[in-house]
């Protein structure tokens, strides 16, 4: 950990020195081979062995007897993973992940807190999870455990379309016998072909782990407006496979959907590659962003890999200019660094600037207490690409929890009417008679309607604490 923290400090120093905004991923899901104490349930002669570790890995059916020891991944080409798929619902796995992530998150939060207001932009987003989905970055072939001690040259091919369903450990593993019997996908008999899981069940698991890691970041001091989750999903369609053939007598695997990334603790982000690199034409993304209610979202991984200048431009704008996108990262840049057409399209897209009016989080919130139950609350807004038609609302709540758009979830203290937006503004915030809480939170929500279709974009400030005078 000390070496990692030194690396983070060096990175943050470079960000500050070069005035280059940082988007960083803090992830404990993709590589965990250093923790055999969590996954080694099968070999007593190797480090970390414990039979209980069967509960920390994924299963291909609702029972520990179906636990996996191995997995595969395809990031451009297939390679064998040194570990099985983690069980995202495992308390032991989550506790170990939290222990690793919290010191790093606290270091970033400390750095951000020390930045002057004019340089807060240097932290773009902290992503609390990295391209998370079940059964893709750790897919598993039939009888895969038997290949554990075999050379990789004997591995099957076919990728996720030839893989078994995973997620049973997370969905079924913690259920009582009675609940298991009533839960679809978990009510198979030991040794019988497993009944299928539904994408919604996998959505619930991945959404839960996203919320868990994001709450760690919030507790460490990283602001809600700077948090994003990074999920993977097949936006246009679930991968096709042909079930119950002699060579593959298993049911097709299903995976989580874009909706899983829409959660209260952070803004959503998705990998968007090739055929999925146009948010407006995907089946799942517009619906997921509809649930986001105008809040920011991002594409932490984007690449079309090939195409004409027109195709690249359409793809970049189809993602980067769609609704309230705030983050687009051209991932695997080395794959296009010698492609003059692709590089030209990327450069021109960056130079073109913001295509829509964006309302950024209020740069400053301030308050002046007038008496025991009234304040004048003031804000300074930031606009990108617009100066008009912005409206604001002031919310106050005794609860710090938010909805996916970033707004306070329960404005039980105060909610102003819609106010005309301005670079700077203020309003009177008054408490209702009998208010007795020791403190409450308030925020400003800025909204603007842009484009010919009237798309609303919204940005909520981080909540500020107010303590009533006595």
KOLDOBA-280325 format. One record per residue (C-alpha): x, y, z negated. Coordinates in Angstrom, 1 decimal. Example, Ala and Ser with C-alpha at 12.3 -4.5 7.8 and 13.67 -1.06 7.14 Angstrom:
2
east north up
12.3 -4.5 -7.8
13.7 -1.1 -7.1
This chain:
470
east north up
0.0 0.0 0.0
2.8 2.6 -0.8
4.2 2.1 2.7
0.7 2.6 4.3
0.1 5.7 2.3
3.4 7.1 3.4
2.3 6.5 7.0
-1.0 8.2 6.4
0.9 11.2 4.9
3.2 11.4 7.9
0.2 11.3 10.3
-1.7 14.0 8.4
1.5 16.1 8.4
1.7 15.8 12.2
-2.0 16.7 12.5
-1.5 19.8 10.5
1.8 20.9 12.2
0.3 20.5 15.7
-3.3 21.7 15.0
-4.5 18.5 16.6
-7.9 17.2 15.3
-7.8 13.6 14.0
-10.2 10.8 14.4
-9.0 7.8 12.4
-10.4 4.4 11.8
-10.1 2.8 8.3
-11.1 -0.8 8.9
-11.0 -4.0 6.9
-12.8 -6.3 9.3
-10.6 -7.0 12.3
-7.4 -8.4 10.9
-7.3 -10.2 7.6
-4.6 -12.9 8.1
-2.7 -11.5 5.1
-5.5 -12.7 2.8
-5.5 -16.5 2.8
-6.7 -16.2 -0.8
-10.0 -15.2 0.8
-10.3 -17.5 3.8
-8.3 -20.7 3.2
-10.8 -23.2 2.0
-9.4 -26.3 3.8
-5.7 -26.7 3.3
-4.4 -27.1 -0.3
-0.8 -27.1 1.0
-1.1 -23.6 2.3
-1.2 -20.3 0.4
-4.4 -19.0 -1.1
-6.3 -22.3 -1.0
-9.6 -22.4 -2.9
-12.7 -24.4 -2.0
-14.8 -21.4 -2.9
-13.4 -19.5 0.1
-15.9 -21.4 2.2
-18.3 -18.6 1.1
-16.1 -15.9 2.6
-16.1 -17.1 6.2
-18.8 -17.6 8.8
-20.7 -20.7 9.5
-22.3 -22.2 12.6
-25.4 -23.4 10.7
-27.0 -22.5 7.4
-24.7 -24.7 5.2
-21.0 -24.5 4.0
-20.4 -27.8 5.7
-20.5 -25.7 9.0
-17.8 -23.2 7.9
-15.3 -22.2 10.6
-11.5 -22.3 10.2
-10.6 -20.7 13.5
-11.8 -18.1 16.0
-11.1 -16.5 19.3
-11.1 -12.9 20.7
-11.1 -11.3 24.1
-9.6 -7.8 24.3
-8.9 -8.0 28.0
-8.0 -11.6 27.9
-8.7 -14.4 25.4
-6.3 -15.1 22.5
-6.7 -17.3 19.5
-7.2 -15.5 16.1
-5.2 -16.7 13.1
-8.3 -16.6 10.9
-12.0 -17.5 11.0
-14.8 -14.8 11.2
-15.3 -13.1 7.8
-18.6 -13.3 6.1
-19.6 -9.7 5.9
-22.0 -10.3 3.1
-19.5 -12.0 0.8
-19.0 -10.2 -2.5
-15.4 -11.4 -2.8
-14.6 -10.2 0.8
-16.2 -6.8 0.2
-14.4 -6.3 -3.1
-11.0 -7.1 -1.6
-11.8 -4.8 1.4
-12.8 -1.9 -1.0
-9.6 -2.3 -3.0
-7.6 -1.9 0.2
-9.5 1.0 1.7
-10.2 3.3 -1.3
-6.7 4.6 -1.9
-6.4 5.5 1.8
-9.7 7.2 1.9
-8.9 9.2 -1.2
-5.6 10.4 0.4
-7.4 11.6 3.5
-10.1 13.3 1.3
-7.4 15.0 -0.8
-5.8 16.4 2.4
-9.0 17.5 3.8
-10.1 19.3 0.6
-6.8 21.2 0.7
-7.4 22.6 4.2
-8.5 26.2 4.4
-12.0 26.7 5.9
-10.6 27.8 9.2
-8.7 24.5 9.6
-11.4 22.0 8.4
-11.8 21.1 12.1
-8.6 19.2 11.9
-10.5 16.2 10.6
-12.8 15.2 13.4
-14.2 11.9 12.0
-13.2 9.1 9.7
-14.6 5.8 11.0
-15.3 3.5 8.2
-15.5 0.3 10.3
-14.0 -0.8 13.6
-16.1 -2.2 16.4
-18.1 -4.4 14.1
-20.5 -7.0 15.4
-21.0 -10.7 14.6
-19.7 -13.4 16.8
-17.7 -11.4 19.4
-14.4 -10.3 18.1
-14.3 -13.7 16.3
-16.2 -16.0 18.6
-16.1 -19.7 18.0
-16.2 -22.6 20.4
-18.0 -26.0 19.7
-15.7 -28.3 17.7
-13.3 -25.4 17.3
-12.0 -26.5 13.9
-10.6 -29.6 15.6
-8.3 -27.3 17.6
-6.7 -25.7 14.6
-3.5 -27.7 14.8
-3.5 -28.0 18.6
-1.5 -25.7 20.9
-3.5 -22.7 22.3
-3.0 -24.2 25.8
-5.7 -26.7 24.9
-8.3 -24.0 24.0
-11.6 -23.8 25.8
-12.5 -20.9 28.0
-15.8 -19.1 28.7
-15.7 -16.5 25.9
-18.8 -15.4 24.0
-21.1 -16.9 26.7
-19.8 -20.4 25.7
-19.6 -19.7 22.0
-21.8 -20.9 19.0
-24.0 -18.7 17.0
-22.4 -17.2 13.9
-23.9 -15.1 11.1
-25.4 -18.0 9.2
-23.1 -17.4 6.2
-24.1 -13.8 6.0
-27.8 -14.3 6.6
-28.4 -17.6 4.8
-25.5 -18.1 2.4
-26.7 -16.1 -0.5
-30.3 -17.3 -0.4
-32.0 -19.5 -3.0
-33.4 -22.8 -1.8
-37.0 -21.4 -1.8
-36.1 -18.2 0.0
-34.0 -20.1 2.5
-36.9 -22.3 3.3
-39.0 -19.2 4.2
-36.3 -17.5 6.2
-36.2 -18.0 10.0
-32.9 -19.5 11.1
-32.1 -20.6 7.6
-34.6 -23.4 7.2
-32.8 -26.1 9.1
-31.9 -29.4 7.5
-28.3 -30.3 6.9
-26.9 -32.1 10.0
-29.8 -31.0 12.2
-29.4 -28.6 15.1
-29.6 -25.1 13.6
-32.5 -22.9 14.4
-31.7 -19.6 16.1
-31.1 -16.4 14.3
-32.7 -13.2 15.6
-30.7 -10.1 16.6
-32.6 -8.2 13.9
-31.2 -10.5 11.3
-27.7 -9.7 12.5
-28.6 -6.0 12.7
-29.4 -6.1 9.0
-26.0 -7.7 8.1
-23.9 -5.4 10.2
-25.9 -2.3 9.0
-25.3 -3.4 5.4
-21.6 -3.7 5.8
-21.5 -0.4 7.6
-23.3 1.2 4.8
-21.1 -0.4 2.2
-17.9 0.9 3.8
-19.3 4.3 4.5
-20.4 4.7 0.9
-16.8 3.9 -0.2
-15.7 6.8 2.0
-18.3 9.1 0.5
-17.3 8.1 -3.0
-13.7 8.7 -2.2
-14.5 12.3 -1.3
-14.8 12.2 2.5
-17.8 14.5 3.5
-20.9 13.0 5.1
-20.5 15.2 8.1
-17.1 13.7 8.9
-18.1 10.0 8.7
-18.9 7.7 11.6
-19.3 4.0 11.9
-18.0 2.2 15.0
-20.1 -0.8 16.2
-20.0 -2.9 19.2
-23.1 -4.0 21.1
-24.2 -5.2 24.5
-26.2 -2.2 25.5
-27.7 -3.3 28.7
-28.5 -6.8 27.8
-27.4 -9.7 25.6
-24.9 -11.9 27.4
-26.5 -14.7 29.4
-25.7 -18.3 29.0
-27.3 -21.6 30.0
-28.3 -23.5 27.0
-28.8 -27.3 26.5
-26.7 -28.4 29.5
-24.6 -31.6 29.1
-21.4 -29.5 28.8
-23.0 -27.0 26.4
-25.8 -28.6 24.4
-26.3 -25.6 22.1
-28.6 -22.6 21.9
-27.3 -19.3 23.3
-25.8 -17.0 20.7
-27.4 -13.6 20.0
-25.6 -10.5 18.7
-26.5 -7.3 16.9
-28.0 -4.4 18.8
-27.1 -0.7 19.0
-29.8 0.0 16.4
-27.6 -1.5 13.7
-25.3 1.5 13.8
-28.0 4.0 12.8
-27.7 4.2 9.0
-28.1 6.8 6.2
-24.4 7.1 5.2
-22.7 8.0 8.4
-23.2 8.9 12.1
-23.2 6.1 14.7
-20.6 5.2 17.2
-20.3 2.5 19.8
-17.7 1.0 22.1
-18.8 1.8 25.7
-16.9 0.0 28.5
-17.5 -0.6 32.2
-21.1 -1.4 32.8
-22.1 0.0 29.4
-20.2 3.3 30.0
-23.3 5.4 30.6
-25.4 6.0 27.5
-28.4 7.4 29.4
-29.0 4.3 31.4
-28.5 1.7 28.7
-31.4 0.0 27.1
-30.4 0.2 23.5
-28.6 3.5 23.0
-31.4 6.0 23.8
-33.7 4.2 21.4
-31.1 4.1 18.7
-30.4 7.8 19.2
-34.1 8.5 19.0
-34.0 7.1 15.5
-31.0 9.4 14.8
-33.4 12.4 15.3
-30.9 14.7 17.1
-27.9 14.0 14.9
-24.3 13.5 16.2
-23.0 10.3 17.6
-19.8 9.2 19.2
-18.1 6.8 21.6
-14.9 5.7 19.7
-13.9 3.5 22.6
-14.6 4.4 26.2
-13.1 3.2 29.4
-14.4 2.4 32.9
-11.1 0.8 33.9
-11.7 1.5 37.7
-13.8 3.5 40.0
-13.9 6.5 42.2
-13.6 10.1 40.9
-17.4 10.5 41.2
-18.0 7.3 39.2
-15.5 8.3 36.5
-17.1 11.8 36.3
-20.6 10.3 36.1
-19.5 7.9 33.4
-17.7 10.5 31.3
-20.6 12.9 31.4
-23.1 10.1 31.0
-21.5 9.5 27.6
-19.8 12.7 26.5
-22.6 15.0 27.6
-25.5 12.8 26.5
-27.6 14.2 23.7
-25.5 15.2 20.7
-22.2 13.3 21.4
-19.3 14.6 19.3
-16.6 12.0 20.0
-15.2 10.3 23.1
-12.0 8.4 22.9
-10.5 7.0 26.1
-9.3 3.7 24.6
-6.7 1.4 26.2
-5.3 4.5 28.0
-2.3 2.5 29.2
-4.7 0.6 31.5
-5.4 3.8 33.5
-2.3 5.9 32.9
-1.0 5.3 36.4
-4.4 5.7 38.0
-4.3 9.2 39.4
-8.1 9.2 40.2
-9.1 8.2 36.6
-6.6 10.6 35.0
-7.8 13.4 37.1
-11.4 12.8 36.2
-10.6 12.6 32.5
-8.5 15.9 32.6
-11.3 17.7 34.5
-13.9 16.5 32.0
-11.8 17.8 29.1
-11.3 21.1 30.9
-15.0 21.5 31.7
-15.7 22.0 28.1
-19.0 21.4 26.3
-21.9 20.8 28.7
-24.6 21.5 26.2
-25.1 23.9 23.4
-23.8 22.4 20.2
-24.5 23.5 16.7
-21.7 22.6 14.3
-21.9 22.1 10.6
-22.1 25.4 8.7
-18.5 26.5 8.0
-19.3 28.1 4.7
-22.1 27.8 2.1
-22.4 30.3 -0.8
-24.9 31.1 -3.4
-25.7 33.9 -5.9
-27.8 33.1 -8.9
-30.5 35.7 -9.5
-32.1 34.2 -12.6
-32.6 30.8 -14.2
-34.8 29.6 -11.3
-33.7 31.6 -8.2
-30.7 31.9 -6.0
-29.8 33.7 -2.8
-28.2 31.0 -0.6
-26.1 32.0 2.4
-24.4 30.3 5.2
-22.2 30.9 8.2
-22.9 28.8 11.3
-20.6 27.8 14.1
-21.9 27.5 17.7
-20.2 26.0 20.7
-21.6 27.0 24.0
-24.6 28.9 22.7
-25.6 31.8 20.5
-29.4 31.9 20.8
-32.4 29.7 20.2
-30.9 28.1 17.0
-33.1 27.6 14.0
-32.2 26.6 10.5
-33.9 25.1 7.5
-32.7 25.0 3.9
-33.2 21.8 1.9
-32.6 21.1 -1.8
-32.8 17.7 -3.6
-31.9 16.1 -6.9
-30.7 13.1 -4.8
-27.5 13.2 -2.6
-28.7 10.5 -0.3
-29.3 11.3 3.4
-31.2 10.1 6.4
-29.3 9.0 9.5
-29.4 12.6 11.0
-27.4 13.8 7.9
-30.3 15.6 6.2
-31.0 15.2 2.5
-33.5 12.3 2.4
-35.7 13.7 -0.4
-36.0 17.5 -0.5
-37.9 17.3 -3.8
-36.5 20.7 -5.0
-37.0 23.0 -2.1
-37.6 23.1 1.6
-37.7 26.4 3.5
-39.8 27.1 6.5
-38.0 27.2 9.9
-35.8 30.3 10.0
-34.3 32.0 13.0
-30.7 31.0 13.5
-27.9 33.5 13.3
-24.1 33.3 12.9
-24.7 34.3 9.3
-28.0 34.1 7.3
-29.5 33.8 3.9
-32.7 33.0 2.1
-34.2 32.8 -1.3
-34.2 29.4 -3.0
-36.5 29.1 -6.0
-37.2 26.2 -8.4
-40.6 25.1 -9.2
-41.9 25.6 -12.8
-40.8 22.9 -15.2
-37.7 21.9 -13.2
-35.5 20.2 -15.7
-32.7 18.5 -13.7
-29.1 19.4 -14.7
-28.1 20.0 -11.1
-29.3 19.6 -7.5
-27.9 19.7 -4.0
-28.7 22.0 -1.2
-27.8 22.2 2.5
-28.5 24.0 5.7
-29.8 22.1 8.8
-29.2 23.8 12.1
-31.2 22.7 15.2
-31.3 23.7 18.8
-33.3 22.5 21.8
-31.2 22.2 24.9
-31.6 21.0 28.5
-34.5 20.7 30.8
-36.0 17.8 28.9
-36.0 19.7 25.6
-33.5 17.4 23.8
-33.1 18.5 20.2
-29.6 18.6 18.7
-29.2 18.9 15.0
-26.4 19.3 12.5
-26.7 19.2 8.7
-24.1 20.7 6.5
-22.6 18.8 3.7
-24.6 19.3 0.5
-23.4 21.9 -2.0
-24.0 21.5 -5.8
-26.0 24.0 -7.8
-26.3 24.0 -11.6
-29.3 25.9 -13.0
-28.4 28.6 -15.5
-29.7 28.2 -19.1
